[in-house]
Amino acid sequence: MRFSSTQTQSTLQPTSSSVNAPISTLPAPLELPTKDRDASTFSYLLKTGKAYLSFYKTGLKNVYHNFISTRPLQNRIDKLGSGRITPLVAHNAITRSEFQHLMRSRHDTRRIPVFAVVFLIFGEFSPLILPFISSVVPWNCRIPSQLHGDRVKLEKRREEAFGTFDAAAEGVEMRDVDSMRRSELLHVSNVLGITSTKWPGALGLPPTVWVRMRVRRRVEYLEIDDTLLERGGGVDALDGGEELRMAAVERGLDVVDKSDRALREELKHWFAAKERAGGITPALWLTRPSKWLPPAEPSSPAVEAGKRRVYNP
């Protein structure tokens, strides 16, 4: 797989874990002022605007910091892997923390030009615009309500996808990306949120070749991430909160209103389902995560008789 040549927070130190990316890759805390009874509305709005601007300033500093600090890793990839990450994974020459640091840095750096244009056009009104155009906002510049809103929309999109896709009618098999039908590819892209919802479907868009490429890239990405995560200690090694939620969302899991404990269990089900399938296959996303649980072992006649005695005394 080829990934070609991504406030600095003084109160939050970067993790030393080989699994979790540095704190600088996540949104900084957003501390909004409370409105005092005697304070004017103008004063309150001014303080709120300054809080948002400080948040975005911190995020942009972190984008630059992450870009600079991942250069040695990119040089290592260029030298040892000829620009490819998989040789480093095979030789245990990269950790998940480094991999995530680089991937998030690339994601954020690509969004800086358009993000900057929005700020130039809208100035102090940018905080009112940016929450509605998440696709151009670096990850560590996304406010909490924006993250929550985006995930609510994705989970609604995912639920609608499962509501209209009949896996049995499609004759789902555990096959690879290249052999999947267009209807299956579109379903997977909706479950994972990897293509825009703004494509006019009536015109046969997005192109099948484009969707297939996006699904393939997610599979390849997760193959690397899963390998490095298991090598670094597994799901239990993930930090709680945003780090854990990001890992779950990337694998097609709902996270809204779920505890860290519940998400860890669901991620473990993901790894178990993947193992039973013989590796990551996009067909896993053709069924709901609740179907990833291993089939229940049949009870012996003696156990069944015991259950009947318990429930029917």
C-alpha positions as CSV (number, residue, x, y, z in Angstrom):
1,M,0.0,0.0,0.0
2,R,1.4,3.4,-1.0
3,F,0.9,6.5,1.1
4,S,3.0,9.0,-0.9
5,S,5.1,11.9,0.1
6,T,1.1,15.3,7.9
7,Q,-1.5,24.7,21.0
8,T,1.0,22.7,21.3
9,Q,-0.8,22.0,24.5
10,S,1.4,22.7,27.5
11,T,-1.2,21.2,29.9
12,L,-1.5,18.0,27.9
13,Q,1.7,16.1,27.2
14,P,1.9,13.8,24.1
15,T,1.3,10.2,24.9
16,S,4.4,7.9,25.1
17,S,2.3,5.0,24.0
18,S,3.2,3.1,20.8
19,V,-0.5,2.9,20.0
20,N,-1.9,6.4,20.6
21,A,-1.1,9.4,18.4
22,P,0.3,12.6,20.0
23,I,-2.3,14.9,21.7
24,S,-1.4,17.5,19.1
25,T,-3.4,15.5,16.5
26,L,-6.6,15.9,18.4
27,P,-8.7,19.1,18.9
28,A,-7.6,21.2,21.9
29,P,-10.0,21.9,24.7
30,L,-12.5,24.6,23.9
31,E,-13.3,26.7,26.9
32,L,-16.2,29.1,26.3
33,P,-17.1,31.9,28.7
34,T,-20.3,31.8,30.8
35,K,-22.6,34.7,30.5
36,D,-22.8,36.8,33.7
37,R,-26.1,38.2,34.6
38,D,-24.7,41.8,34.6
39,A,-22.6,41.4,31.5
40,S,-23.7,42.9,28.2
41,T,-24.5,40.7,25.3
42,F,-21.8,42.4,23.2
43,S,-19.2,41.7,25.9
44,Y,-20.2,38.1,26.1
45,L,-20.1,37.6,22.3
46,L,-16.7,39.3,22.1
47,K,-15.3,36.9,24.7
48,T,-16.9,34.0,22.9
49,G,-15.4,35.0,19.6
50,K,-12.0,35.3,21.2
51,A,-12.3,31.8,22.7
52,Y,-13.1,30.4,19.2
53,L,-10.2,32.3,17.6
54,S,-7.8,31.1,20.2
55,F,-9.1,27.5,19.6
56,Y,-8.5,27.8,15.9
57,K,-5.1,29.4,16.4
58,T,-4.0,26.5,18.6
59,G,-5.3,24.0,16.0
60,L,-3.3,25.7,13.3
61,K,-0.2,25.8,15.4
62,N,-0.6,22.0,15.9
63,V,-1.0,21.4,12.2
64,Y,2.3,23.1,11.6
65,H,3.9,21.3,14.6
66,N,2.7,17.9,13.4
67,F,3.9,18.5,9.8
68,I,7.4,19.4,11.1
69,S,7.6,16.6,13.6
70,T,6.6,13.9,11.1
71,R,9.3,14.8,8.6
72,P,11.8,12.4,10.1
73,L,9.2,9.6,9.8
74,Q,8.5,10.5,6.2
75,N,12.2,10.4,5.4
76,R,12.4,7.0,7.0
77,I,9.5,5.8,4.8
78,D,11.2,7.2,1.7
79,K,14.5,5.6,2.6
80,L,13.5,2.2,3.9
81,G,10.2,1.7,2.1
82,S,10.7,3.7,-1.2
83,G,7.8,5.9,-0.2
84,R,5.6,2.9,1.0
85,I,4.6,2.2,4.6
86,T,3.9,-1.5,4.3
87,P,7.6,-2.5,4.2
88,L,8.1,-0.7,7.5
89,V,5.1,-2.5,9.0
90,A,6.5,-5.9,7.8
91,H,9.9,-5.1,9.5
92,N,8.4,-3.7,12.6
93,A,10.0,-0.3,11.9
94,I,6.9,1.8,12.6
95,T,4.4,2.0,15.5
96,R,0.7,2.8,15.3
97,S,1.4,6.1,17.1
98,E,3.8,7.1,14.3
99,F,1.4,5.9,11.6
100,Q,-1.5,7.8,13.0
101,H,0.6,10.9,13.6
102,L,1.6,10.9,9.9
103,M,-1.9,10.1,8.5
104,R,-3.6,12.8,10.6
105,S,-0.9,15.3,9.7
106,R,-1.4,14.6,6.0
107,H,-5.2,14.9,6.4
108,D,-4.9,18.3,8.1
109,T,-2.2,19.8,6.0
110,R,-4.2,19.2,2.8
111,R,-7.0,21.3,4.2
112,I,-5.0,24.3,5.2
113,P,-5.3,26.2,1.8
114,V,-9.1,26.2,1.7
115,F,-9.4,26.7,5.5
116,A,-7.2,29.8,5.2
117,V,-9.3,31.1,2.3
118,V,-12.4,30.8,4.5
119,F,-10.7,32.8,7.2
120,L,-9.6,35.5,4.7
121,I,-13.2,35.9,3.4
122,F,-15.2,35.7,6.6
123,G,-12.7,36.9,9.2
124,E,-14.2,37.0,12.7
125,F,-17.4,35.3,11.4
126,S,-15.5,32.2,10.4
127,P,-16.5,30.3,13.5
128,L,-20.1,30.6,12.3
129,I,-19.2,29.1,9.0
130,L,-16.7,26.4,9.6
131,P,-18.9,24.0,11.6
132,F,-21.0,23.6,8.4
133,I,-18.1,22.7,6.1
134,S,-16.2,20.0,8.0
135,S,-14.6,18.6,4.9
136,V,-12.3,21.7,4.7
137,V,-11.5,21.9,8.4
138,P,-8.4,20.2,9.8
139,W,-9.2,17.6,12.4
140,N,-7.7,19.4,15.3
141,C,-9.6,22.5,14.4
142,R,-13.1,20.9,14.8
143,I,-15.1,22.1,17.8
144,P,-16.9,19.5,20.0
145,S,-20.4,20.3,18.7
146,Q,-19.1,19.9,15.1
147,L,-17.6,16.5,15.9
148,H,-20.8,15.4,17.5
149,G,-23.0,16.7,14.7
150,D,-20.9,15.1,12.0
151,R,-21.1,11.7,13.8
152,V,-24.9,12.0,14.3
153,K,-25.3,12.6,10.6
154,L,-23.0,9.7,9.7
155,E,-24.9,7.3,12.0
156,K,-28.2,8.4,10.4
157,R,-26.7,7.9,7.0
158,R,-25.5,4.4,8.1
159,E,-28.9,3.5,9.5
160,E,-30.6,4.5,6.3
161,A,-28.1,2.5,4.3
162,F,-28.9,-0.7,6.3
163,G,-32.6,0.1,6.0
164,T,-32.5,0.0,2.2
165,F,-29.8,-2.7,1.6
166,D,-31.0,-6.3,1.6
167,A,-27.8,-8.4,2.2
168,A,-29.7,-11.6,1.6
169,A,-31.1,-10.4,-1.7
170,E,-27.7,-9.3,-2.8
171,G,-26.3,-12.7,-2.1
172,V,-23.5,-11.4,0.1
173,E,-20.3,-13.3,0.1
174,M,-17.0,-12.7,1.9
175,R,-15.3,-11.4,-1.3
176,D,-12.7,-8.7,-2.0
177,V,-13.2,-5.2,-3.2
178,D,-12.6,-5.9,-6.9
179,S,-15.5,-8.4,-7.0
180,M,-18.1,-6.3,-5.3
181,R,-21.2,-5.0,-7.1
182,R,-21.8,-1.3,-7.3
183,S,-24.8,-1.5,-4.9
184,E,-22.5,-3.1,-2.3
185,L,-19.7,-0.6,-2.8
186,L,-22.2,2.3,-2.4
187,H,-23.6,0.7,0.8
188,V,-20.1,0.3,2.2
189,S,-19.2,3.9,1.4
190,N,-22.3,5.1,3.2
191,V,-21.6,2.9,6.2
192,L,-18.1,4.3,6.5
193,G,-18.9,7.8,5.3
194,I,-16.0,7.8,2.8
195,T,-17.8,9.5,-0.1
196,S,-19.8,12.7,-0.2
197,T,-23.6,12.6,0.0
198,K,-23.8,15.4,-2.5
199,W,-23.2,13.2,-5.6
200,P,-26.4,13.2,-7.8
201,G,-27.2,9.5,-7.7
202,A,-29.7,9.7,-10.5
203,L,-26.8,10.4,-12.9
204,G,-24.9,7.2,-11.9
205,L,-22.6,9.2,-9.7
206,P,-20.2,8.8,-8.0
207,P,-18.4,6.7,-10.6
208,T,-18.1,3.1,-9.5
209,V,-14.3,3.2,-10.1
210,W,-14.1,6.1,-7.7
211,V,-16.1,4.4,-5.0
212,R,-14.1,1.1,-5.4
213,M,-10.9,3.1,-5.0
214,R,-12.1,4.8,-1.8
215,V,-13.3,1.5,-0.3
216,R,-10.0,-0.2,-1.2
217,R,-8.0,2.6,0.4
218,R,-10.0,2.3,3.6
219,V,-9.4,-1.5,3.7
220,E,-5.6,-1.0,3.1
221,Y,-5.5,1.7,5.8
222,L,-7.3,-0.5,8.3
223,E,-5.1,-3.5,7.5
224,I,-2.0,-1.4,8.6
225,D,-3.8,0.2,11.5
226,D,-5.1,-3.2,12.8
227,T,-1.7,-4.8,12.5
228,L,0.0,-2.0,14.4
229,L,-2.7,-1.8,17.0
230,E,-2.6,-5.5,17.8
231,R,1.2,-5.3,17.9
232,G,1.1,-2.4,20.4
233,G,-1.3,-4.1,22.9
234,G,-4.7,-4.2,21.2
235,V,-7.9,-2.3,21.9
236,D,-7.2,-2.0,25.6
237,A,-4.1,0.0,24.8
238,L,-6.1,2.8,23.2
239,D,-6.6,6.0,25.2
240,G,-10.2,6.6,26.2
241,G,-12.2,9.4,24.7
242,E,-11.5,10.8,21.2
243,E,-8.7,8.4,20.3
244,L,-11.0,5.4,21.0
245,R,-13.9,7.0,19.2
246,M,-11.9,7.8,16.1
247,A,-10.8,4.1,15.9
248,A,-14.4,3.0,16.2
249,V,-15.8,5.4,13.6
250,E,-13.1,4.4,11.1
251,R,-14.3,0.8,11.4
252,G,-18.0,1.6,10.8
253,L,-19.2,1.6,14.5
254,D,-21.7,4.0,16.0
255,V,-20.2,6.0,18.9
256,V,-22.8,8.6,19.9
257,D,-23.9,8.3,23.5
258,K,-21.7,5.1,24.0
259,S,-19.3,4.6,26.8
260,D,-15.6,3.9,26.4
261,R,-16.3,0.4,27.8
262,A,-19.0,-0.4,25.2
263,L,-16.8,0.9,22.4
264,R,-13.9,-1.3,23.5
265,E,-16.1,-4.3,23.4
266,E,-17.4,-3.5,19.9
267,L,-13.9,-3.0,18.7
268,K,-12.9,-6.4,20.0
269,H,-15.9,-7.9,18.1
270,W,-14.5,-6.2,15.0
271,F,-11.1,-8.0,15.5
272,A,-12.9,-11.3,16.2
273,A,-15.1,-11.0,13.1
274,K,-12.1,-10.0,10.9
275,E,-10.2,-13.1,12.1
276,R,-13.2,-15.4,11.4
277,A,-13.4,-13.9,7.9
278,G,-9.6,-14.5,7.3
279,G,-8.7,-10.8,7.2
280,I,-10.4,-7.5,6.5
281,T,-13.1,-7.9,3.8
282,P,-15.5,-5.1,2.8
283,A,-18.3,-7.7,3.1
284,L,-18.1,-7.2,6.9
285,W,-19.8,-3.8,6.4
286,L,-22.6,-5.4,4.5
287,T,-24.0,-6.6,7.8
288,R,-24.6,-4.7,11.0
289,P,-21.9,-4.8,13.7
290,S,-24.4,-6.7,15.9
291,K,-24.0,-9.6,13.4
292,W,-20.2,-9.7,14.1
293,L,-20.8,-11.6,17.3
294,P,-19.7,-15.2,17.1
295,P,-22.6,-17.7,16.8
296,A,-23.8,-18.9,20.2
297,E,-22.7,-22.4,21.1
298,P,-25.6,-24.9,21.1
299,S,-26.6,-25.8,24.6
300,S,-26.6,-29.5,25.7
301,P,-29.9,-31.2,26.5
302,A,-29.0,-31.2,30.2
303,V,-28.5,-27.4,30.1
304,E,-31.7,-26.8,28.2
305,A,-33.6,-28.9,30.7
306,G,-32.1,-26.9,33.5
307,K,-33.3,-23.7,31.8
308,R,-36.8,-25.0,31.6
309,R,-36.8,-25.9,35.3
310,V,-35.6,-22.4,36.1
311,Y,-38.2,-20.5,34.0
312,N,-41.0,-23.0,34.3
313,P,-41.0,-24.2,37.9
